[in-house]
Each structure stands twice: as structure tokens, then as C-alpha cells.
Amino acid sequence: MPEKHLYEYAVIRVVPCVEREEFINVGIILFSKEARYIRSAYYINEKKLAMFPCEFDRDSLCCHLHVFEKVCSGEKGGGPIAALDIPERFRWLTAVRSTIVQTSRPHSGFTTDLDCTFDRLFSELVL
């Protein structure tokens, strides 16, 4: 029988007008301490984003979102946070913020296939 892994995930959100507290889901971070697994991906739906009345720099937004992937992979481009161990990286990425890029509170579950679960959550919550 395949081993079940406890995992946590958070949804990455873009909040174009922070004072209005409206957001769209743009990505997922999934983490499992036992499996030493952390993964992140994002997708910006331009049509949804265009519905917000606020103006902001889309290139800057993409750079900020790409940092999630760099931190998860442990790349040097992720700054000093990328050098932390996996649980600390996840906690840092999901810390409460009041900026344009935010995450949901972490949610948990069990799975036998972390990549499949990541893909399912990304499809259900982002695409």
C-alpha cells in the first residue's frame, strides 16, 4: 500500500486594491515535511485581472510571483529565505501580509501522490 503523506497548501492571491480586499487566485504552494517536498506555481488570468479598477505594474507582479518558485526550489535568486529548510520556507511564504501578493491560510490533507495533488489543486483553485 502506498505511503500517505501529510501535506499543507496555501493559495497565492493577487489583491489589486488592498483596501477593497478583493482578490483572484493565481497560484498554489504545496508542502510536505515528511516527504521533504515543496512546490509552487502560478498563472495570471489577464481577463480576470483586467476586471479590477486598480492600476499596477504587471511586470513587477510577475517578478514577485516568480520569487515563490525560486524560494521553493532553493535557488540563490530566492534570496536568503531560499537557504532555509523546507518547513521554514513554507512558513515564510505563507506569512500574513497586507500587500498585493498574499496567501490564504494553510490547509492540510493526506495524499499518496504529492505531484498529482498539486496538479489537482492548481486546476481546481487557479485555472
Secondary structure, 3 states (H helix, E strand, C coil): CCCCEEEEEEEEEECCCHHHCCCEEEEEEEEECCCCEEEEEECCCHHHHHCCCCCCCHHHHHHHHHHHHHHHHCCHHHCHHHHCCHHHHHHHHCCCCCCCEEECCCEEEEECCHHHHHHHHHHHHCC
